[in-house]
Amino acid sequence: MNAPHYFEIAGHLAAAWFAGSLIGAERSFHGRPAGFRTHALVCLASALLMLITAYQQDWFPVVVSDTVRMDPQRMAQGIMTGIGFLGAGVIFKEGLSVRGLTTAASIWITAAIGILYGVGFFYPALLATLATIGTLALFRWIEEKMPSQHYALHVLRFPRGRTQPEAEMRKFITDHGFSIANMSYRLDEDGKVFEYRMSIRTTDPTNIPRLVQDYCKREDILEFRISPTGD
């Protein structure tokens, strides 16, 4: 290996490691399962694998001839395919909520950034690093300020002989600032319990604790459940 390449390779790996660490630090700060160390290793590994193609003349001199040609895109494709399995591992379903999508996306783009640092494409890699950190940090603040609808799965259970009429039940929920969709009905426990099951939505998340408090004051309800959805 040529001596100057030692410093070049160290620069590629250091830049990739630092970029992955920055992105992972944001994920760790918000308590995500794939955080500081995971993102740093993903970016570093991607850069390391791409160095095989970026400096292939150092370990496979024959490549300079017309006899053998190596395609760097094949290595990049292999990296991104492998990262797909890692990203899928951080996505999980909890009730109606699907969590981990943002972390999976951050792992995926971290691998892409590592590929760019590995081949020495520093300018777009730096821009991608800044854009990724900005998206994860700044966009979170923007999302919190944007008006949006909040959904929840709502289950309401009554004794069969004292079931609240549907019209009254709907009015009670809408008076708390919710709209109702996907209503379903069920008799449970050998016909002793009547259950309403529905999706509710509101633009004000503070409506949920108010609804819970009023439910707790009622004695005609056997059981209720409100399960917010979202990441």
FIKOLZA-1660 file (N, C-alpha, C; in steps of 0.1 Angstrom, whole numbers, plus 5000, padded with zeros to 4 digits):
% residues 231
   i   px   py   pz ch aa at
   1 5008 4988 5000  A  M  N
   1 5000 5000 5000  A  M CA
   1 5009 5012 5000  A  M  C
   2 5005 5022 4992  A  N  N
   2 5013 5035 4991  A  N CA
   2 5011 5042 5004  A  N  C
   3 5022 5048 5009  A  A  N
   3 5022 5056 5022  A  A CA
   3 5011 5067 5022  A  A  C
   4 5010 5075 5011  A  P  N
   4 4999 5085 5012  A  P CA
   4 4985 5080 5014  A  P  C
   5 4983 5068 5010  A  H  N
   5 4970 5062 5011  A  H CA
   5 4966 5060 5026  A  H  C
   6 4976 5058 5034  A  Y  N
   6 4973 5056 5048  A  Y CA
   6 4965 5068 5054  A  Y  C
   7 4970 5080 5051  A  F  N
   7 4963 5092 5056  A  F CA
   7 4950 5094 5049  A  F  C
   8 4949 5091 5037  A  E  N
   8 4936 5092 5030  A  E CA
   8 4925 5083 5035  A  E  C
   9 4929 5071 5037  A  I  N
   9 4920 5061 5042  A  I CA
   9 4916 5064 5057  A  I  C
  10 4925 5069 5065  A  A  N
  10 4922 5073 5078  A  A CA
  10 4912 5085 5078  A  A  C
  11 4914 5094 5069  A  G  N
  11 4904 5105 5067  A  G CA
  11 4890 5101 5064  A  G  C
  12 4890 5091 5054  A  H  N
  12 4877 5086 5050  A  H CA
  12 4869 5079 5062  A  H  C
  13 4877 5071 5069  A  L  N
  13 4870 5064 5080  A  L CA
  13 4867 5073 5092  A  L  C
  14 4875 5083 5094  A  A  N
  14 4873 5092 5105  A  A CA
  14 4860 5100 5102  A  A  C
  15 4859 5105 5090  A  A  N
  15 4847 5113 5086  A  A CA
  15 4835 5105 5087  A  A  C
  16 4835 5092 5082  A  A  N
  16 4823 5084 5083  A  A CA
  16 4820 5081 5098  A  A  C
  17 4830 5078 5106  A  W  N
  17 4827 5075 5120  A  W CA
  17 4821 5087 5127  A  W  C
  18 4826 5099 5124  A  F  N
  18 4821 5111 5131  A  F CA
  18 4807 5114 5127  A  F  C
  19 4804 5113 5114  A  A  N
  19 4791 5115 5109  A  A CA
  19 4781 5106 5115  A  A  C
  20 4784 5093 5115  A  G  N
  20 4775 5083 5121  A  G CA
  20 4773 5086 5136  A  G  C
  21 4783 5090 5143  A  S  N
  21 4782 5093 5157  A  S CA
  21 4773 5105 5159  A  S  C
  22 4773 5115 5151  A  L  N
  22 4765 5126 5153  A  L CA
  22 4750 5122 5151  A  L  C
  23 4747 5115 5141  A  I  N
  23 4733 5111 5138  A  I CA
  23 4729 5101 5149  A  I  C
  24 4737 5092 5154  A  G  N
  24 4733 5083 5164  A  G CA
  24 4731 5090 5178  A  G  C
  25 4739 5101 5180  A  A  N
  25 4737 5108 5193  A  A CA
  25 4723 5114 5194  A  A  C
  26 4718 5119 5183  A  E  N
  26 4704 5124 5183  A  E CA
  26 4694 5113 5186  A  E  C
  27 4696 5101 5180  A  R  N
  27 4687 5089 5183  A  R CA
  27 4688 5085 5198  A  R  C
  28 4701 5085 5203  A  S  N
  28 4702 5081 5217  A  S CA
  28 4696 5091 5226  A  S  C
  29 4697 5103 5223  A  F  N
  29 4691 5114 5232  A  F CA
  29 4676 5112 5233  A  F  C
  30 4669 5107 5223  A  H  N
  30 4655 5104 5223  A  H CA
  30 4651 5090 5227  A  H  C
  31 4661 5082 5232  A  G  N
  31 4658 5069 5237  A  G CA
  31 4655 5059 5227  A  G  C
  32 4660 5060 5215  A  R  N
  32 4657 5050 5205  A  R CA
  32 4666 5038 5206  A  R  C
  33 4661 5026 5202  A  P  N
  33 4669 5014 5204  A  P CA
  33 4682 5013 5196  A  P  C
  34 4682 5019 5184  A  A  N
  34 4695 5020 5177  A  A CA
  34 4700 5034 5178  A  A  C
  35 4710 5036 5186  A  G  N
  35 4715 5050 5189  A  G CA
  35 4729 5052 5185  A  G  C
  36 4736 5058 5194  A  F  N
  36 4750 5063 5192  A  F CA
  36 4759 5053 5186  A  F  C
  37 4761 5042 5193  A  R  N
  37 4771 5032 5188  A  R CA
  37 4766 5025 5175  A  R  C
  38 4753 5022 5174  A  T  N
  38 4748 5015 5162  A  T CA
  38 4751 5024 5150  A  T  C
  39 4747 5036 5150  A  H  N
  39 4748 5045 5138  A  H CA
  39 4763 5047 5135  A  H  C
  40 4771 5048 5145  A  A  N
  40 4786 5050 5143  A  A CA
  40 4792 5038 5136  A  A  C
  41 4788 5026 5140  A  L  N
  41 4793 5014 5134  A  L CA
  41 4787 5012 5120  A  L  C
  42 4775 5015 5118  A  V  N
  42 4769 5013 5105  A  V CA
  42 4776 5022 5094  A  V  C
  43 4778 5035 5098  A  C  N
  43 4785 5044 5089  A  C CA
  43 4800 5040 5087  A  C  C
  44 4806 5036 5097  A  L  N
  44 4820 5031 5096  A  L CA
  44 4821 5019 5088  A  L  C
  45 4812 5009 5090  A  A  N
  45 4813 4997 5082  A  A CA
  45 4810 4999 5067  A  A  C
  46 4801 5008 5064  A  S  N
  46 4798 5011 5050  A  S CA
  46 4810 5018 5043  A  S  C
  47 4817 5027 5050  A  A  N
  47 4829 5033 5045  A  A CA
  47 4840 5023 5043  A  A  C
  48 4841 5014 5053  A  L  N
  48 4852 5005 5053  A  L CA
  48 4851 4995 5041  A  L  C
  49 4838 4991 5038  A  L  N
  49 4836 4982 5027  A  L CA
  49 4838 4989 5013  A  L  C
  50 4834 5002 5013  A  M  N
  50 4836 5009 5000  A  M CA
  50 4851 5012 4997  A  M  C
  51 4859 5012 5008  A  L  N
  51 4873 5014 5006  A  L CA
  51 4879 5003 4998  A  L  C
  52 4873 4991 4999  A  I  N
  52 4878 4980 4991  A  I CA
  52 4878 4983 4976  A  I  C
  53 4867 4990 4972  A  T  N
  53 4866 4994 4958  A  T CA
  53 4873 5007 4954  A  T  C
  54 4874 5016 4964  A  A  N
  54 4880 5029 4961  A  A CA
  54 4895 5027 4960  A  A  C
  55 4901 5018 4967  A  Y  N
  55 4915 5016 4967  A  Y CA
  55 4919 5001 4963  A  Y  C
  56 4911 4997 4953  A  Q  N
  56 4913 4983 4949  A  Q CA
  56 4926 4980 4942  A  Q  C
  57 4933 4991 4937  A  Q  N
  57 4946 4989 4930  A  Q CA
  57 4957 4986 4941  A  Q  C
  58 4954 4989 4954  A  D  N
  58 4964 4986 4964  A  D CA
  58 4964 4971 4968  A  D  C
  59 4952 4965 4968  A  W  N
  59 4952 4951 4972  A  W CA
  59 4949 4941 4960  A  W  C
  60 4946 4946 4948  A  F  N
  60 4944 4938 4937  A  F CA
  60 4949 4945 4924  A  F  C
  61 4963 4945 4923  A  P  N
  61 4969 4953 4912  A  P CA
  61 4965 4949 4898  A  P  C
  62 4960 4936 4896  A  V  N
  62 4956 4932 4883  A  V CA
  62 4944 4940 4878  A  V  C
  63 4937 4947 4886  A  V  N
  63 4925 4954 4882  A  V CA
  63 4929 4966 4873  A  V  C
  64 4941 4970 4873  A  V  N
  64 4945 4981 4864  A  V CA
  64 4945 4977 4849  A  V  C
  65 4946 4964 4847  A  S  N
  65 4946 4959 4833  A  S CA
  65 4932 4958 4828  A  S  C
  66 4931 4954 4816  A  D  N
  66 4917 4952 4810  A  D CA
  66 4912 4938 4813  A  D  C
  67 4920 4929 4819  A  T  N
  67 4916 4916 4822  A  T CA
  67 4905 4915 4832  A  T  C
  68 4906 4922 4843  A  V  N
  68 4896 4922 4854  A  V CA
  68 4891 4936 4857  A  V  C
  69 4878 4938 4858  A  R  N
  69 4873 4950 4861  A  R CA
  69 4863 4948 4873  A  R  C
  70 4863 4957 4883  A  M  N
  70 4855 4956 4895  A  M CA
  70 4845 4968 4895  A  M  C
  71 4832 4965 4898  A  D  N
  71 4822 4974 4898  A  D CA
  71 4819 4979 4913  A  D  C
  72 4822 4991 4916  A  P  N
  72 4819 4996 4930  A  P CA
  72 4804 4996 4933  A  P  C
  73 4796 4997 4923  A  Q  N
  73 4781 4998 4926  A  Q CA
  73 4776 4985 4932  A  Q  C
  74 4783 4973 4929  A  R  N
  74 4779 4961 4934  A  R CA
  74 4781 4960 4949  A  R  C
  75 4792 4966 4954  A  M  N
  75 4794 4967 4968  A  M CA
  75 4784 4976 4975  A  M  C
  76 4781 4987 4969  A  A  N
  76 4771 4996 4975  A  A CA
  76 4757 4989 4976  A  A  C
  77 4754 4982 4965  A  Q  N
  77 4741 4975 4965  A  Q CA
  77 4740 4965 4976  A  Q  C
  78 4752 4958 4978  A  G  N
  78 4752 4948 4989  A  G CA
  78 4751 4954 5003  A  G  C
  79 4757 4965 5004  A  I  N
  79 4756 4972 5017  A  I CA
  79 4742 4976 5020  A  I  C
  80 4735 4982 5011  A  M  N
  80 4722 4987 5013  A  M CA
  80 4712 4975 5015  A  M  C
  81 4715 4964 5009  A  T  N
  81 4706 4952 5011  A  T CA
  81 4708 4947 5025  A  T  C
  82 4720 4946 5030  A  G  N
  82 4722 4942 5043  A  G CA
  82 4717 4951 5054  A  G  C
  83 4717 4964 5051  A  I  N
  83 4712 4974 5061  A  I CA
  83 4697 4973 5062  A  I  C
  84 4690 4968 5051  A  G  N
  84 4676 4966 5052  A  G CA
  84 4672 4956 5063  A  G  C
  85 4680 4946 5065  A  F  N
  85 4677 4937 5076  A  F CA
  85 4679 4943 5090  A  F  C
  86 4689 4951 5091  A  L  N
  86 4691 4958 5104  A  L CA
  86 4680 4968 5106  A  L  C
  87 4676 4976 5096  A  G  N
  87 4665 4985 5098  A  G CA
  87 4652 4979 5102  A  G  C
  88 4649 4967 5096  A  A  N
  88 4637 4960 5099  A  A CA
  88 4637 4955 5114  A  A  C
  89 4649 4953 5119  A  G  N
  89 4649 4949 5133  A  G CA
  89 4645 4959 5143  A  G  C
  90 4646 4972 5140  A  V  N
  90 4642 4982 5149  A  V CA
  90 4627 4987 5148  A  V  C
  91 4620 4981 5138  A  I  N
  91 4606 4985 5136  A  I CA
  91 4598 4974 5143  A  I  C
  92 4589 4979 5152  A  F  N
  92 4580 4970 5159  A  F CA
  92 4566 4976 5160  A  F  C
  93 4556 4967 5161  A  K  N
  93 4542 4971 5162  A  K CA
  93 4538 4970 5177  A  K  C
  94 4532 4980 5182  A  E  N
  94 4527 4980 5196  A  E CA
  94 4512 4985 5195  A  E  C
  95 4503 4975 5196  A  G  N
  95 4489 4979 5194  A  G CA
  95 4487 4983 5179  A  G  C
  96 4481 4995 5178  A  L  N
  96 4480 5001 5164  A  L CA
  96 4491 5010 5160  A  L  C
  97 4501 5011 5169  A  S  N
  97 4512 5020 5167  A  S CA
  97 4523 5012 5161  A  S  C
  98 4530 5018 5151  A  V  N
  98 4542 5012 5145  A  V CA
  98 4553 5021 5148  A  V  C
  99 4563 5016 5156  A  R  N
  99 4574 5024 5161  A  R CA
  99 4587 5020 5154  A  R  C
 100 4596 5029 5154  A  G  N
 100 4610 5026 5149  A  G CA
 100 4612 5030 5134  A  G  C
 101 4602 5035 5127  A  L  N
 101 4603 5038 5113  A  L CA
 101 4614 5049 5111  A  L  C
 102 4614 5059 5119  A  T  N
 102 4624 5070 5117  A  T CA
 102 4638 5065 5120  A  T  C
 103 4639 5056 5130  A  T  N
 103 4652 5051 5133  A  T CA
 103 4657 5042 5122  A  T  C
 104 4648 5034 5116  A  A  N
 104 4652 5025 5105  A  A CA
 104 4656 5034 5093  A  A  C
 105 4649 5045 5091  A  A  N
 105 4653 5054 5080  A  A CA
 105 4666 5061 5082  A  A  C
 106 4669 5064 5095  A  S  N
 106 4682 5070 5098  A  S CA
 106 4693 5060 5097  A  S  C
 107 4691 5048 5100  A  I  N
 107 4701 5037 5098  A  I CA
 107 4704 5036 5083  A  I  C
 108 4694 5036 5075  A  W  N
 108 4695 5035 5060  A  W CA
 108 4703 5046 5054  A  W  C
 109 4700 5058 5058  A  I  N
 109 4707 5070 5052  A  I CA
 109 4721 5071 5058  A  I  C
 110 4723 5066 5070  A  T  N
 110 4737 5066 5076  A  T CA
 110 4746 5057 5068  A  T  C
 111 4740 5045 5064  A  A  N
 111 4748 5036 5055  A  A CA
 111 4751 5043 5042  A  A  C
 112 4742 5050 5036  A  A  N
 112 4745 5057 5024  A  A CA
 112 4755 5068 5026  A  A  C
 113 4755 5075 5037  A  I  N
 113 4765 5085 5040  A  I CA
 113 4779 5078 5041  A  I  C
 114 4779 5067 5048  A  G  N
 114 4792 5060 5049  A  G CA
 114 4798 5056 5036  A  G  C
 115 4789 5052 5027  A  I  N
 115 4794 5048 5013  A  I CA
 115 4800 5060 5006  A  I  C
 116 4794 5072 5008  A  L  N
 116 4800 5084 5002  A  L CA
 116 4813 5088 5008  A  L  C
 117 4814 5087 5021  A  Y  N
 117 4827 5090 5028  A  Y CA
 117 4837 5079 5024  A  Y  C
 118 4833 5067 5022  A  G  N
 118 4842 5056 5018  A  G CA
 118 4849 5058 5005  A  G  C
 119 4841 5063 4995  A  V  N
 119 4847 5065 4982  A  V CA
 119 4853 5079 4980  A  V  C
 120 4852 5087 4991  A  G  N
 120 4858 5101 4991  A  G CA
 120 4850 5112 4985  A  G  C
 121 4837 5109 4984  A  F  N
 121 4827 5119 4979  A  F CA
 121 4823 5128 4990  A  F  C
 122 4832 5136 4995  A  F  N
 122 4830 5143 5008  A  F CA
 122 4820 5154 5008  A  F  C
 123 4819 5162 4997  A  Y  N
 123 4809 5173 4997  A  Y CA
 123 4795 5168 4998  A  Y  C
 124 4790 5159 4990  A  P  N
 124 4776 5154 4992  A  P CA
 124 4774 5147 5005  A  P  C
 125 4785 5140 5009  A  A  N
 125 4784 5133 5022  A  A CA
 125 4782 5143 5034  A  A  C
 126 4789 5154 5033  A  L  N
 126 4788 5164 5044  A  L CA
 126 4774 5170 5043  A  L  C
 127 4769 5173 5031  A  L  N
 127 4756 5179 5030  A  L CA
 127 4745 5169 5035  A  L  C
 128 4747 5156 5032  A  A  N
 128 4738 5146 5037  A  A CA
 128 4738 5145 5052  A  A  C
 129 4750 5146 5058  A  T  N
 129 4751 5145 5072  A  T CA
 129 4743 5156 5079  A  T  C
 130 4746 5169 5074  A  L  N
 130 4739 5180 5080  A  L CA
 130 4724 5179 5078  A  L  C
 131 4720 5175 5066  A  A  N
 131 4705 5174 5063  A  A CA
 131 4699 5163 5072  A  A  C
 132 4706 5152 5074  A  T  N
 132 4700 5142 5082  A  T CA
 132 4698 5146 5097  A  T  C
 133 4709 5153 5102  A  I  N
 133 4708 5158 5116  A  I CA
 133 4697 5168 5117  A  I  C
 134 4696 5177 5107  A  G  N
 134 4686 5187 5107  A  G CA
 134 4672 5181 5106  A  G  C
 135 4670 5171 5098  A  T  N
 135 4657 5164 5097  A  T CA
 135 4653 5158 5110  A  T  C
 136 4662 5151 5117  A  L  N
 136 4659 5144 5129  A  L CA
 136 4657 5154 5141  A  L  C
 137 4664 5165 5141  A  A  N
 137 4663 5174 5152  A  A CA
 137 4653 5185 5150  A  A  C
 138 4655 5193 5138  A  L  N
 138 4647 5204 5136  A  L CA
 138 4633 5200 5132  A  L  C
 139 4631 5190 5124  A  F  N
 139 4618 5186 5119  A  F CA
 139 4609 5181 5131  A  F  C
 140 4616 5176 5141  A  R  N
 140 4608 5172 5153  A  R CA
 140 4601 5184 5159  A  R  C
 141 4608 5195 5160  A  W  N
 141 4602 5207 5165  A  W CA
 141 4591 5212 5156  A  W  C
 142 4594 5211 5143  A  I  N
 142 4583 5216 5134  A  I CA
 142 4571 5207 5135  A  I  C
 143 4572 5194 5136  A  E  N
 143 4561 5185 5137  A  E CA
 143 4553 5189 5150  A  E  C
 144 4560 5192 5161  A  E  N
 144 4552 5195 5173  A  E CA
 144 4544 5208 5171  A  E  C
 145 4549 5217 5163  A  K  N
 145 4542 5230 5161  A  K CA
 145 4531 5229 5150  A  K  C
 146 4531 5219 5142  A  M  N
 146 4522 5218 5131  A  M CA
 146 4508 5212 5136  A  M  C
 147 4497 5217 5132  A  P  N
 147 4484 5211 5135  A  P CA
 147 4483 5198 5129  A  P  C
 148 4478 5188 5137  A  S  N
 148 4477 5175 5131  A  S CA
 148 4466 5167 5139  A  S  C
 149 4461 5157 5133  A  Q  N
 149 4451 5149 5140  A  Q CA
 149 4457 5137 5148  A  Q  C
 150 4452 5135 5159  A  H  N
 150 4457 5124 5168  A  H CA
 150 4446 5113 5169  A  H  C
 151 4450 5101 5166  A  Y  N
 151 4441 5089 5165  A  Y CA
 151 4443 5080 5177  A  Y  C
 152 4432 5073 5181  A  A  N
 152 4433 5064 5192  A  A CA
 152 4423 5053 5189  A  A  C
 153 4426 5041 5194  A  L  N
 153 4417 5030 5194  A  L CA
 153 4409 5031 5207  A  L  C
 154 4396 5031 5207  A  H  N
 154 4388 5033 5219  A  H CA
 154 4378 5021 5221  A  H  C
 155 4379 5015 5232  A  V  N
 155 4370 5004 5236  A  V CA
 155 4362 5008 5248  A  V  C
 156 4349 5005 5248  A  L  N
 156 4340 5009 5259  A  L CA
 156 4331 4997 5262  A  L  C
 157 4331 4993 5275  A  R  N
 157 4323 4980 5278  A  R CA
 157 4313 4984 5289  A  R  C
 158 4301 4978 5287  A  F  N
 158 4290 4980 5296  A  F CA
 158 4284 4967 5300  A  F  C
 159 4278 4966 5312  A  P  N
 159 4269 4954 5315  A  P CA
 159 4258 4953 5304  A  P  C
 160 4255 4942 5300  A  R  N
 160 4245 4940 5289  A  R CA
 160 4232 4947 5292  A  R  C
 161 4227 4946 5304  A  G  N
 161 4214 4951 5308  A  G CA
 161 4214 4966 5310  A  G  C
 162 4226 4973 5311  A  R  N
 162 4227 4987 5313  A  R CA
 162 4236 4994 5303  A  R  C
 163 4235 4989 5291  A  T  N
 163 4243 4995 5280  A  T CA
 163 4238 5009 5276  A  T  C
 164 4248 5018 5275  A  Q  N
 164 4244 5032 5271  A  Q CA
 164 4240 5032 5256  A  Q  C
 165 4229 5038 5253  A  P  N
 165 4225 5039 5239  A  P CA
 165 4236 5045 5230  A  P  C
 166 4237 5041 5218  A  E  N
 166 4248 5045 5209  A  E CA
 166 4247 5060 5207  A  E  C
 167 4235 5066 5205  A  A  N
 167 4234 5080 5203  A  A CA
 167 4240 5088 5215  A  A  C
 168 4237 5084 5227  A  E  N
 168 4242 5091 5239  A  E CA
 168 4257 5089 5240  A  E  C
 169 4262 5077 5237  A  M  N
 169 4276 5074 5238  A  M CA
 169 4284 5083 5228  A  M  C
 170 4279 5084 5215  A  R  N
 170 4285 5093 5205  A  R CA
 170 4285 5107 5210  A  R  C
 171 4274 5112 5215  A  K  N
 171 4274 5126 5219  A  K CA
 171 4284 5129 5231  A  K  C
 172 4285 5119 5240  A  F  N
 172 4294 5121 5251  A  F CA
 172 4309 5122 5246  A  F  C
 173 4312 5114 5236  A  I  N
 173 4326 5115 5230  A  I CA
 173 4328 5127 5222  A  I  C
 174 4318 5131 5213  A  T  N
 174 4320 5142 5205  A  T CA
 174 4320 5155 5213  A  T  C
 175 4313 5155 5224  A  D  N
 175 4313 5167 5233  A  D CA
 175 4327 5169 5239  A  D  C
 176 4336 5159 5239  A  H  N
 176 4349 5161 5244  A  H CA
 176 4359 5164 5232  A  H  C
 177 4354 5167 5221  A  G  N
 177 4362 5172 5210  A  G CA
 177 4367 5161 5200  A  G  C
 178 4361 5149 5200  A  F  N
 178 4365 5138 5192  A  F CA
 178 4355 5136 5181  A  F  C
 179 4359 5130 5170  A  S  N
 179 4351 5124 5160  A  S CA
 179 4353 5109 5159  A  S  C
 180 4343 5102 5155  A  I  N
 180 4343 5087 5156  A  I CA
 180 4343 5081 5142  A  I  C
 181 4350 5070 5141  A  A  N
 181 4351 5063 5128  A  A CA
 181 4352 5048 5131  A  A  C
 182 4348 5040 5122  A  N  N
 182 4350 5025 5123  A  N CA
 182 4344 5019 5135  A  N  C
 183 4331 5022 5138  A  M  N
 183 4324 5016 5149  A  M CA
 183 4321 5001 5147  A  M  C
 184 4323 4994 5158  A  S  N
 184 4320 4979 5158  A  S CA
 184 4314 4976 5171  A  S  C
 185 4307 4964 5172  A  Y  N
 185 4299 4960 5184  A  Y CA
 185 4302 4946 5187  A  Y  C
 186 4302 4942 5200  A  R  N
 186 4305 4928 5203  A  R CA
 186 4298 4925 5217  A  R  C
 187 4293 4913 5218  A  L  N
 187 4289 4907 5230  A  L CA
 187 4300 4898 5235  A  L  C
 188 4303 4900 5248  A  D  N
 188 4315 4892 5253  A  D CA
 188 4311 4885 5266  A  D  C
 189 4319 4876 5271  A  E  N
 189 4317 4869 5283  A  E CA
 189 4303 4862 5284  A  E  C
 190 4301 4854 5274  A  D  N
 190 4288 4847 5273  A  D CA
 190 4276 4856 5273  A  D  C
 191 4278 4867 5266  A  G  N
 191 4266 4876 5264  A  G CA
 191 4264 4886 5276  A  G  C
 192 4273 4886 5286  A  K  N
 192 4270 4894 5298  A  K CA
 192 4276 4909 5296  A  K  C
 193 4284 4910 5286  A  V  N
 193 4291 4924 5285  A  V CA
 193 4289 4928 5270  A  V  C
 194 4285 4941 5269  A  F  N
 194 4284 4947 5255  A  F CA
 194 4295 4956 5253  A  F  C
 195 4301 4955 5241  A  E  N
 195 4313 4963 5239  A  E CA
 195 4312 4972 5226  A  E  C
 196 4315 4985 5228  A  Y  N
 196 4317 4993 5216  A  Y CA
 196 4332 4994 5213  A  Y  C
 197 4336 4993 5201  A  R  N
 197 4350 4994 5197  A  R CA
 197 4350 5003 5185  A  R  C
 198 4359 5013 5185  A  M  N
 198 4359 5024 5175  A  M CA
 198 4373 5030 5174  A  M  C
 199 4375 5038 5164  A  S  N
 199 4386 5047 5162  A  S CA
 199 4381 5061 5165  A  S  C
 200 4389 5069 5173  A  I  N
 200 4385 5083 5175  A  I CA
 200 4397 5091 5171  A  I  C
 201 4394 5104 5168  A  R  N
 201 4404 5113 5164  A  R CA
 201 4401 5127 5169  A  R  C
 202 4412 5135 5172  A  T  N
 202 4410 5149 5177  A  T CA
 202 4422 5157 5172  A  T  C
 203 4421 5170 5171  A  T  N
 203 4432 5178 5168  A  T CA
 203 4439 5184 5181  A  T  C
 204 4433 5181 5192  A  D  N
 204 4439 5186 5205  A  D CA
 204 4442 5174 5214  A  D  C
 205 4454 5170 5216  A  P  N
 205 4458 5159 5224  A  P CA
 205 4453 5160 5239  A  P  C
 206 4451 5172 5244  A  T  N
 206 4447 5173 5257  A  T CA
 206 4432 5168 5259  A  T  C
 207 4425 5166 5249  A  N  N
 207 4412 5161 5250  A  N CA
 207 4412 5146 5256  A  N  C
 208 4423 5139 5253  A  I  N
 208 4423 5125 5258  A  I CA
 208 4423 5124 5273  A  I  C
 209 4432 5131 5280  A  P  N
 209 4431 5130 5295  A  P CA
 209 4417 5136 5301  A  P  C
 210 4411 5145 5294  A  R  N
 210 4398 5150 5299  A  R CA
 210 4388 5139 5297  A  R  C
 211 4388 5132 5286  A  L  N
 211 4379 5121 5284  A  L CA
 211 4381 5110 5294  A  L  C
 212 4393 5107 5297  A  V  N
 212 4397 5097 5307  A  V CA
 212 4391 5100 5321  A  V  C
 213 4393 5113 5325  A  Q  N
 213 4389 5117 5338  A  Q CA
 213 4374 5116 5339  A  Q  C
 214 4366 5120 5329  A  D  N
 214 4352 5119 5330  A  D CA
 214 4347 5104 5330  A  D  C
 215 4354 5096 5323  A  Y  N
 215 4351 5081 5323  A  Y CA
 215 4352 5076 5337  A  Y  C
 216 4363 5080 5344  A  C  N
 216 4366 5075 5357  A  C CA
 216 4355 5079 5367  A  C  C
 217 4347 5089 5364  A  K  N
 217 4337 5093 5373  A  K CA
 217 4324 5086 5371  A  K  C
 218 4323 5078 5361  A  R  N
 218 4311 5071 5357  A  R CA
 218 4311 5057 5364  A  R  C
 219 4299 5053 5369  A  E  N
 219 4298 5040 5375  A  E CA
 219 4292 5029 5366  A  E  C
 220 4286 5034 5355  A  D  N
 220 4279 5024 5346  A  D CA
 220 4289 5017 5336  A  D  C
 221 4301 5022 5336  A  I  N
 221 4311 5016 5327  A  I CA
 221 4319 5005 5334  A  I  C
 222 4319 4993 5328  A  L  N
 222 4327 4982 5333  A  L CA
 222 4342 4984 5330  A  L  C
 223 4345 4989 5318  A  E  N
 223 4359 4990 5314  A  E CA
 223 4360 4999 5302  A  E  C
 224 4370 5007 5301  A  F  N
 224 4373 5015 5289  A  F CA
 224 4388 5014 5286  A  F  C
 225 4391 5016 5273  A  R  N
 225 4405 5016 5269  A  R CA
 225 4407 5026 5258  A  R  C
 226 4417 5034 5259  A  I  N
 226 4421 5044 5249  A  I CA
 226 4435 5042 5245  A  I  C
 227 4438 5038 5233  A  S  N
 227 4452 5034 5229  A  S CA
 227 4456 5044 5218  A  S  C
 228 4463 5054 5221  A  P  N
 228 4468 5063 5210  A  P CA
 228 4477 5056 5200  A  P  C
 229 4476 5060 5188  A  T  N
 229 4484 5054 5177  A  T CA
 229 4494 5065 5173  A  T  C
 230 4505 5060 5166  A  G  N
 230 4515 5069 5162  A  G CA
 230 4529 5063 5164  A  G  C
 231 4539 5070 5160  A  D  N
 231 4553 5065 5161  A  D CA
 231 4558 5069 5175  A  D  C
% end
